[in-house]
Amino acid sequence: MNEPDRTKTYRRPTATAYASAIGVIGLDLRGETPASKKQVYSWALWDWATQPFNTVILTFIFTALYLTTDAFLPADIAALDADDKVLKMAEADLATGLGLGSTIAALAILLIAPVLGQRADAAGRHKLWLGIGTGALILCMLGLWFVEPTPNLFWLGVALISAGTVFGEIAAVNSNAMLIGIANPKTVGRISGLGWGFGYIGGIVALVIVVVFYSMDWFGLSADNGLPFRIIAVGCALWAIVFSIPIFLNVPEPSAGRAERKVGFFASYALLVKDVIGLYRNPETRTTFWFLLSSAVFRDGLAAVFAFGAVIAGQVFHFGFLDLVIFGIAANLIAGVSTIIAGRFDDRFGPKRIILTAIGSMSLAGLAVFFLVDAGTIVFWIGGLIFCAFVGPAQAAGRSFLARLTPAGREGEIFGLYATTGRAASWMASAAWTVLIAVTNQTVFGILGIVIVLVIGFLLLLPVQAPRSAH
């Protein structure tokens, strides 16, 4: 395919153009024409809209301070002393249950994410699937209203959070695909970083609202039946509704579709297998294949930081509500700023260097927290904030790494594979977390499981050829 005319206004290629351009990187089709700020910020706001699910519900508040606490234990066990071994084992069982839910969610994403992405590519309907995933995520958050603090409802909470993880991933596949429609090779790193940064800053604002809610004594609301936490979940759902609207109004589809790739749902699996084999056999796309495999492992370690970090803070370092919220605000502030800054280094030095630096630093911080746990909360404050300073840059650089390799017209499929390969390995961190805690009956050993997965991901990424950077 001829090089696009850099002097002309960018126009979305037709399905025929995409079909003939399968070897062309999708970012190259934009040339150097920048997207409007309205499109860029509208796209980034989707991360802002959905981040409270990860920050408030999954990481810092709902699971750590509500779902995995003695509120969901039988009354006789909950009444035991905080240092009682029976109580500690029961709390560890709750953490294990949460890990089991995460594993099941990972398997669901493994089965459906790339196929749905491939079908969105074929139909040119990324916005539709973005809407379906976002809407279902919102419904899961609304459903947490019904999770009252009784042992019988613990698994309802786990199921809703796990389902929300699945639907959020389906939505994220299509949001990531839409990045290619507004970025070019010189801006993809900073735009990807902007999205992740917006997400973290949105998490800060949401946590500040929770702090205000708490400091005002829940505005006179009764704390019975977990009412404050259930209201927080509903508030996160309303937040997602309001701030997800701009991406649907202002951001274009990355492609017009590829009619020749429209097949039935089950036939999509056969096409998917053929495409994966093609990625490996084609020298121009083989790097994409190897990156998908290597990134699967290190991204599982990154996801485990969010899934289990606050549980470690609560159970190992005995963070209370206000301590955890303050830590969450500091963590998201550092993560948001570092991710936005790192996006510019990504465009200059390439995403591979950013990822390796981030994973190496996080692994060292995790080991320090594990071995110095007896030093008290200061260890978690320092090590946890180092984790947060690097986790966002690694995530954003992973997305821009893949965007630089994605063939035109296969955005949803490739990012679907990105989600799937990540979930294919996601048993590693959750299993390491679950097994080490189950064997030792100590939640602190979960830290070591996360670090092990991060180190494996680091080693697998080393031989992968880096994509070209803007400079």
C-alpha positions in Angstrom: 0.0 0.0 0.0 1.3 3.5 -0.9 2.4 5.8 1.9 -0.5 8.1 2.9 -0.3 11.7 1.8 0.9 13.6 4.9 -0.5 17.0 3.5 -4.1 15.9 3.4 -6.7 15.7 6.1 -7.0 12.2 7.5 -10.0 10.2 6.4 -11.1 6.9 7.8 -10.2 4.2 5.2 -12.9 2.1 3.8 -13.4 -1.6 4.5 -11.7 -2.4 1.1 -8.7 -0.3 2.0 -8.4 -2.1 5.3 -8.6 -5.5 3.6 -5.8 -4.6 1.3 -3.7 -3.0 4.1 -3.5 -5.9 6.4 0.2 -5.7 6.6 0.1 -1.9 7.3 0.3 -0.7 10.9 -3.0 1.0 11.7 -1.3 4.0 13.3 0.5 4.8 10.0 -2.7 5.5 8.2 -3.2 8.7 10.2 0.1 10.0 9.0 1.1 13.0 11.1 -2.3 14.6 11.3 -3.1 15.0 15.0 -6.6 14.3 16.4 -8.5 17.1 17.9 -8.1 17.8 21.6 -11.8 17.1 22.0 -11.4 13.6 20.6 -8.3 12.9 22.7 -9.8 14.1 26.0 -13.2 12.4 25.3 -11.3 9.1 24.8 -9.3 9.6 27.9 -12.4 10.4 30.0 -13.5 6.8 29.6 -10.7 5.7 31.8 -11.7 8.4 34.3 -15.3 7.1 34.1 -14.6 3.5 34.9 -11.6 3.8 37.2 -13.7 4.0 40.4 -14.6 0.4 39.8 -10.9 -0.5 40.1 -9.9 2.1 42.7 -12.8 2.4 45.0 -14.6 -1.0 44.6 -11.9 -3.5 43.6 -8.8 -2.1 45.3 -9.2 0.3 48.2 -12.7 0.4 49.7 -15.4 -2.2 48.9 -13.4 -5.4 48.8 -10.6 -4.4 51.3 -12.8 -2.7 54.0 -16.0 -4.5 53.5 -16.2 -7.7 51.5 -13.1 -9.4 52.9 -13.6 -8.3 56.5 -15.3 -9.9 59.5 -18.6 -8.4 58.4 -19.0 -11.4 56.2 -17.9 -14.0 58.8 -20.2 -15.8 61.3 -20.8 -13.8 64.4 -19.0 -16.2 66.7 -15.8 -16.0 64.6 -16.0 -12.3 64.1 -16.2 -11.8 67.8 -12.7 -13.3 68.4 -9.6 -11.3 69.2 -7.8 -9.7 66.2 -4.8 -12.0 66.7 -6.8 -15.2 67.1 -5.6 -17.8 64.6 -9.1 -18.9 63.8 -10.1 -15.4 62.9 -7.0 -14.9 60.8 -7.7 -18.2 58.9 -11.3 -17.2 58.3 -10.2 -13.8 56.9 -7.7 -15.6 54.7 -10.5 -17.8 53.4 -12.3 -14.6 52.3 -9.2 -13.4 50.5 -9.0 -16.8 48.9 -12.6 -16.6 47.8 -11.9 -13.3 46.1 -9.0 -14.8 44.3 -11.1 -17.7 43.1 -13.6 -15.2 41.7 -10.8 -13.4 39.9 -9.6 -16.7 38.4 -13.1 -17.5 37.0 -13.4 -14.1 35.5 -10.0 -14.6 33.9 -11.2 -17.8 32.2 -14.3 -16.0 30.9 -12.3 -13.3 29.4 -9.9 -15.9 27.9 -12.8 -17.4 26.0 -14.7 -14.4 24.7 -12.5 -11.3 24.5 -10.7 -11.9 21.2 -13.7 -13.3 19.4 -15.8 -10.2 20.3 -12.9 -8.0 19.3 -12.7 -9.8 15.9 -16.4 -9.4 15.3 -16.2 -5.7 16.2 -13.5 -5.3 13.7 -15.5 -7.0 11.0 -18.6 -5.0 11.6 -16.8 -1.7 12.4 -18.8 -1.7 15.7 -16.3 -1.0 18.4 -18.6 1.7 19.9 -21.4 -0.8 20.2 -19.3 -3.3 22.2 -17.8 -0.5 24.2 -21.4 0.5 25.2 -22.4 -3.1 26.0 -19.3 -3.7 28.2 -19.6 -0.3 29.9 -23.3 -0.7 30.5 -23.0 -4.2 32.0 -20.2 -3.0 34.3 -22.5 -0.2 35.5 -25.2 -2.8 36.2 -22.7 -4.9 38.3 -21.8 -1.9 40.4 -25.5 -1.1 40.9 -26.0 -4.7 41.9 -23.6 -4.3 44.8 -26.3 -2.4 46.6 -27.9 -5.7 47.4 -24.7 -7.2 49.0 -25.5 -6.8 52.7 -23.0 -7.9 55.4 -24.0 -11.5 55.9 -21.9 -14.7 55.1 -24.6 -15.9 52.7 -24.1 -12.8 50.5 -20.3 -12.9 50.3 -20.4 -14.9 47.1 -22.9 -12.5 45.5 -20.4 -9.8 46.1 -17.6 -11.9 44.6 -19.8 -12.8 41.6 -20.8 -9.2 40.8 -17.2 -7.9 41.1 -15.9 -10.8 39.0 -18.6 -10.2 36.4 -17.8 -6.5 36.4 -14.2 -7.4 35.7 -15.2 -9.4 32.7 -17.5 -6.7 31.3 -14.9 -4.0 32.0 -12.3 -5.9 30.1 -14.7 -6.3 27.1 -15.2 -2.5 27.1 -11.5 -1.9 27.5 -10.7 -4.0 24.4 -12.8 -1.6 22.3 -11.6 1.5 24.0 -8.0 0.4 23.3 -8.9 -0.3 19.7 -10.3 3.3 19.4 -6.9 4.7 20.5 -5.6 3.8 17.0 -8.2 6.0 15.5 -7.0 9.1 17.2 -3.2 8.5 17.7 -0.3 8.5 15.3 3.2 7.0 15.7 4.5 10.2 17.3 1.7 10.7 19.8 0.5 7.2 20.8 2.7 7.0 23.9 1.5 10.3 25.4 -2.2 9.7 24.5 -2.1 6.2 26.0 -0.4 7.7 29.1 -3.0 10.4 29.2 -5.8 7.9 29.4 -4.2 5.9 32.2 -3.3 9.1 34.0 -6.9 10.4 33.7 -8.0 7.1 35.2 -5.7 7.4 38.2 -6.7 11.1 38.8 -10.3 10.1 38.5 -9.6 7.6 41.2 -8.2 10.3 43.4 -11.3 12.5 43.0 -13.5 9.5 43.8 -11.5 8.6 46.9 -11.6 12.3 48.1 -15.4 12.2 47.8 -15.4 9.0 49.9 -13.2 10.8 52.5 -15.6 13.7 52.7 -18.5 11.2 53.0 -16.6 9.5 55.8 -15.5 12.7 57.6 -19.1 13.9 57.7 -20.1 10.7 59.5 -21.8 9.5 56.3 -24.1 12.6 56.4 -26.0 11.0 59.3 -26.7 7.7 57.5 -26.7 4.6 59.6 -23.7 2.3 59.2 -25.9 -0.8 59.7 -26.1 -3.4 57.0 -23.1 -1.9 55.2 -25.2 1.0 54.0 -22.2 3.4 53.4 -20.3 0.9 51.3 -23.4 0.0 49.3 -24.0 3.7 48.6 -20.4 4.1 47.5 -20.9 1.3 44.9 -24.0 3.0 43.5 -22.1 6.3 43.4 -19.4 4.7 41.3 -22.1 3.5 38.9 -23.5 7.0 38.5 -20.0 8.4 38.0 -19.4 5.9 35.2 -22.7 6.9 33.5 -21.9 10.6 33.5 -18.3 10.5 32.4 -18.5 7.8 29.8 -20.8 9.8 27.5 -18.2 11.9 25.7 -16.4 8.9 24.1 -19.6 7.8 22.4 -20.3 11.3 21.1 -16.9 12.5 20.0 -14.5 9.6 19.2 -14.7 7.9 15.8 -14.6 4.2 15.0 -11.0 3.1 14.2 -12.2 1.4 11.0 -15.3 1.1 8.8 -15.2 -2.7 9.2 -14.1 -5.5 7.0 -17.1 -7.3 5.5 -15.1 -10.2 4.2 -14.3 -11.2 7.8 -17.9 -11.4 9.0 -18.5 -15.0 10.1 -20.8 -16.8 12.6 -20.0 -16.6 16.3 -18.5 -20.1 16.6 -16.7 -19.8 13.2 -15.0 -16.8 14.7 -13.0 -19.1 16.9 -11.6 -21.0 13.8 -10.8 -17.6 12.2 -9.1 -16.5 15.4 -6.9 -19.6 15.5 -5.9 -19.0 11.9 -5.1 -15.4 12.6 -2.9 -16.3 15.6 -1.0 -18.8 13.5 -0.7 -16.1 10.8 0.8 -13.7 13.4 3.6 -16.1 14.1 4.3 -17.2 10.5 4.3 -13.7 9.1 7.8 -12.1 9.8 6.1 -8.6 9.8 3.8 -9.6 12.7 5.9 -12.1 14.6 7.0 -9.5 17.1 3.3 -8.9 17.9 2.9 -12.6 18.6 5.8 -12.7 21.1 4.8 -9.5 22.8 1.3 -10.9 23.4 2.8 -13.9 25.1 5.4 -12.0 27.2 3.0 -9.2 28.2 0.5 -11.8 29.4 2.6 -12.6 32.4 3.8 -9.2 33.5 0.3 -7.7 33.1 -1.1 -10.4 35.3 1.4 -9.2 38.0 0.3 -5.6 37.5 -3.4 -6.6 37.8 -2.7 -8.5 41.0 -1.3 -5.3 42.6 -4.7 -3.7 42.2 -6.7 -6.8 43.0 -4.9 -7.6 46.3 -2.9 -4.6 47.3 -5.5 -3.1 49.6 -6.2 -6.6 51.1 -2.5 -6.7 52.1 -2.8 -3.2 53.6 -5.9 -4.1 55.6 -5.0 -7.7 56.8 -1.2 -7.5 57.0 -0.5 -3.9 58.0 -3.9 -3.3 59.7 -4.8 -0.1 57.8 -8.1 1.3 58.9 -10.6 3.0 56.7 -9.1 6.5 56.8 -5.5 5.2 56.5 -6.4 3.2 53.4 -8.3 6.0 51.8 -5.4 8.5 52.4 -3.0 5.9 51.0 -5.2 5.4 48.0 -5.3 9.2 47.3 -1.5 9.5 47.5 -1.1 6.3 45.4 -3.4 7.5 42.6 -1.9 11.0 42.6 1.6 9.5 42.1 0.4 7.0 39.6 -1.5 9.6 37.5 1.4 12.1 37.4 4.0 9.5 36.7 2.0 7.8 33.9 1.3 11.1 32.1 5.1 12.0 32.3 6.2 8.5 31.3 4.0 8.7 28.2 6.3 11.3 26.8 9.4 9.2 27.5 7.5 6.4 25.8 7.3 8.4 22.5 11.0 9.3 22.8 12.7 6.2 24.0 10.2 3.5 23.2 7.8 1.5 25.4 10.0 -1.5 26.1 12.5 0.5 28.1 9.6 2.0 30.1 8.1 -1.4 30.9 11.4 -3.1 31.9 12.3 -0.2 34.2 8.9 -0.2 35.8 8.7 -4.0 36.4 12.2 -4.2 37.8 11.5 -1.3 40.2 8.2 -2.9 41.3 9.8 -6.3 41.9 12.5 -4.8 44.2 9.9 -2.8 46.1 7.7 -5.9 46.6 10.6 -7.9 48.0 11.4 -5.1 50.4 7.9 -5.0 51.7 7.8 -8.8 52.1 11.1 -9.1 54.0 10.7 -5.9 56.1 7.1 -6.5 57.0 7.9 -6.5 60.7 9.1 -2.9 60.5 5.5 -1.8 60.4 3.3 0.5 58.2 6.1 2.7 57.0 7.3 -0.2 54.9 4.0 -0.5 53.1 3.8 3.3 52.6 7.2 3.5 50.9 7.0 0.2 49.0 3.4 0.6 48.0 3.9 4.1 46.7 6.9 2.9 44.7 4.6 0.2 43.2 2.1 2.8 42.2 4.7 5.1 40.7 5.6 2.4 38.2 2.5 0.3 37.6 0.7 3.0 35.5 3.7 3.6 33.2 4.0 -0.1 32.6 0.3 -0.4 31.7 0.3 2.6 29.4 3.5 1.5 27.7 2.1 -2.0 27.2 -0.8 -0.5 25.4 1.3 1.8 23.2 3.7 -1.1 22.5 0.9 -3.1 21.0 -0.6 -0.1 19.2 2.7 0.3 17.4 2.5 -3.3 16.1 -1.2 -3.6 15.3 -2.1 -4.3 11.6 -4.7 -2.0 10.1 -8.2 -3.3 10.4 -7.4 -5.8 13.2 -7.5 -3.4 16.1 -10.2 -5.1 18.1 -8.9 -8.6 17.4 -5.4 -7.8 18.4 -6.4 -5.9 21.6 -8.8 -8.8 22.2 -5.9 -11.1 22.0 -4.1 -8.8 24.4 -6.9 -9.2 26.9 -7.1 -12.9 26.3 -3.4 -13.7 26.6 -3.3 -11.6 29.7 -6.2 -13.6 31.2 -4.7 -16.9 29.9 -1.8 -16.2 32.3 -3.9 -14.6 35.0 -4.2 -17.8 36.8 -0.5 -17.3 37.7 -0.8 -14.4 40.1 -4.2 -15.3 41.6 -3.1 -19.0 41.9 0.3 -18.0 43.5 -1.6 -15.6 45.8 -4.2 -18.3 46.7 -1.8 -21.2 47.1 0.9 -19.4 49.2 -1.8 -18.0 51.6 -3.5 -21.4 51.8 -0.3 -23.2 52.6 1.0 -20.6 55.1 -2.3 -19.2 56.5 -0.6 -15.8 56.3 -1.8 -13.2 53.8 1.7 -11.6 53.7 3.0 -14.4 51.5 0.6 -13.2 48.8 3.1 -10.4 48.2 5.8 -13.0 47.3 3.4 -14.6 44.7 2.9 -11.2 43.0 6.6 -10.5 42.8 7.4 -14.0 41.4 5.0 -13.3 38.5 6.5 -9.9 37.8 10.0 -11.3 37.6 8.9 -14.0 35.2 7.3 -11.3 33.0 10.4 -9.2 33.1 12.6 -12.2 31.9 10.1 -13.1 29.1 10.0 -9.5 27.7 13.8 -9.1 27.5 14.3 -10.9 24.1 11.2 -9.3 22.5 12.1 -6.9 19.7 11.1 -3.4 20.6 8.8 -1.4 18.2 10.0 1.7 16.6 9.6 4.9 18.6 8.7 8.3 17.3 12.2 9.5 17.4 
